[in-house]
Amino acid sequence: MTVSLSEAQLAEHYRVNGIDPDEWASPQALTPSARRQITLSVRFSEEEITAIREAAQRAGVKPTAFIRTRALATTAKSPTQPPNTIDAAIDVLARDLDRLRHAAHAA
């Protein structure tokens, strides 16, 4: 028999009793999403990956999402992307343009 508890009840249960692995259900295998089933390995130099990680952090996305977004933005048949990915890419481009503007004025 499965008992349904509220989040507050669950929190209290685990606060009082701790976590009991015997209460866990059997693990279920995860299947990759239908949209992204292909993995592509790419090598970067230390300088390149540092730049990518910094740009991804500024955009508020993971490096893999940053790379995917930038790569797809350069293709003619770019699939429709979720708005948050597009917004992140626009933010990165805006920051890049702002840095270029500042560099041009400093020169």
C-alpha positions in Angstrom: 0.0 0.0 0.0 1.4 3.4 -1.0 0.8 6.3 1.3 0.8 9.8 -0.3 2.4 12.4 1.9 2.7 16.2 1.5 6.1 17.7 1.1 6.0 19.0 4.6 5.1 15.5 5.9 7.9 14.0 3.9 10.4 16.6 5.1 9.4 15.8 8.7 9.6 12.1 8.1 13.2 12.4 6.8 14.1 14.9 9.6 13.0 12.4 12.2 13.9 9.1 10.6 16.7 9.9 8.2 16.9 8.3 4.8 16.2 4.6 4.6 17.4 3.0 1.3 14.8 0.2 1.9 12.0 2.7 1.2 13.3 3.6 -2.2 11.8 2.0 -5.3 13.9 0.0 -7.7 16.0 2.3 -10.0 14.4 2.9 -13.4 16.6 3.2 -16.5 16.5 6.6 -18.2 16.1 6.9 -21.9 17.7 9.7 -23.8 15.3 12.3 -25.2 14.1 11.8 -28.8 15.6 15.1 -29.8 19.1 14.5 -28.6 20.4 11.0 -29.0 23.7 11.8 -30.7 26.9 12.6 -28.8 29.8 14.4 -30.5 33.2 14.6 -28.9 35.2 17.8 -29.5 38.6 18.7 -28.2 39.5 22.2 -26.9 42.8 23.8 -25.7 42.9 25.0 -22.1 42.5 28.6 -23.4 39.5 27.7 -25.5 37.6 25.8 -22.8 38.3 28.5 -20.3 36.8 31.1 -22.7 33.8 28.8 -23.4 33.2 28.2 -19.7 33.4 31.9 -18.9 31.1 32.9 -21.7 28.6 30.1 -20.7 28.7 31.3 -17.1 28.0 34.9 -18.2 25.1 33.7 -20.3 23.8 31.6 -17.4 23.9 28.3 -19.2 26.1 25.2 -19.1 29.0 25.0 -21.5 27.4 22.3 -23.5 24.2 24.4 -24.0 26.4 27.4 -24.9 28.3 25.4 -27.5 25.1 23.9 -29.0 23.4 27.2 -29.2 26.4 29.0 -30.9 26.9 26.1 -33.3 23.3 25.9 -34.3 23.1 29.7 -34.7 25.6 29.4 -37.5 23.6 26.7 -39.5 21.0 27.5 -42.1 18.6 24.9 -40.8 18.8 25.7 -37.1 16.0 23.9 -35.3 13.5 25.9 -33.2 15.1 26.4 -29.8 13.4 27.1 -26.5 13.2 30.8 -25.7 15.6 30.6 -22.8 18.3 29.2 -25.1 17.7 31.9 -27.6 17.7 34.6 -24.9 20.9 33.2 -23.5 22.6 33.4 -26.9 21.3 36.9 -27.5 22.7 37.9 -24.0 26.1 36.4 -25.0 26.2 38.3 -28.3 25.2 41.5 -26.6 28.0 41.2 -24.1 30.4 40.4 -26.9 29.3 43.5 -28.8 29.6 45.6 -25.7 33.2 44.4 -25.1 34.1 45.2 -28.7 32.5 48.7 -28.3 34.6 49.3 -25.2 37.7 48.0 -26.8 37.1 50.3 -29.9 36.7 53.4 -27.7 39.8 52.5 -25.6 42.0 52.2 -28.8 
